[in-house]
Amino acid sequence: DPGLPGRQLDIFESNGCQLRASVYMWDHRLYITEASAAPGSSDALQFEQSVTLLEADGNPVNLN
């Protein structure tokens, strides 16, 4: 998410698979995602883009 401290990595593995990972820090907690997909597949990207951080009340994190 824009404004949320973190990084995204896109790594091509030696077996041809694509590894997508992200690391974020929010509210003194570390969140790490990882997905590996076959070459040409959009599965890892879809997973990465589907992740949403939620507050304790179930609402999306408010960065404002």
C-alpha positions in Angstrom: 0.0 0.0 0.0 1.3 3.5 -0.7 2.5 5.1 2.5 3.0 1.8 4.4 6.6 1.2 5.2 7.8 -2.0 3.5 9.4 -3.6 0.4 8.4 -5.9 -2.4 10.7 -8.4 -4.0 10.3 -10.1 -7.4 12.9 -13.0 -7.8 13.3 -15.5 -10.6 14.4 -18.8 -9.1 16.8 -21.2 -10.9 14.0 -23.6 -11.6 12.2 -20.9 -13.7 9.6 -20.1 -11.1 8.8 -16.6 -10.0 9.0 -15.8 -6.3 7.1 -12.7 -5.1 7.6 -11.6 -1.5 6.7 -8.5 0.5 7.7 -7.3 4.0 5.7 -4.6 5.8 5.8 -3.1 9.3 2.6 -1.8 10.8 1.7 -1.1 14.5 5.0 -2.6 15.7 4.2 -5.9 13.8 6.1 -7.4 10.9 4.0 -8.9 8.0 5.7 -11.1 5.4 4.1 -12.7 2.4 5.6 -15.1 -0.1 4.2 -16.7 -3.2 5.9 -18.9 -5.9 4.4 -19.5 -9.3 5.2 -21.3 -12.5 6.7 -19.3 -15.3 4.0 -17.3 -17.2 1.5 -17.7 -14.4 -0.1 -14.7 -12.7 -1.0 -16.6 -9.5 1.8 -15.1 -7.4 1.0 -11.6 -8.5 -2.7 -12.1 -7.8 -1.9 -13.3 -4.3 0.4 -10.4 -3.6 -2.2 -7.9 -4.7 -5.0 -9.5 -2.8 -3.4 -9.0 0.7 -5.0 -6.3 2.8 -3.9 -5.4 6.3 -6.8 -5.0 8.7 -7.3 -3.2 12.0 -8.5 -5.1 15.1 -12.1 -4.0 14.2 -11.8 -5.6 10.7 -11.5 -2.4 8.8 -8.6 -1.8 6.4 -5.6 0.0 7.9 -6.1 3.8 7.7 -2.8 5.4 6.6 -4.1 9.0 7.0 
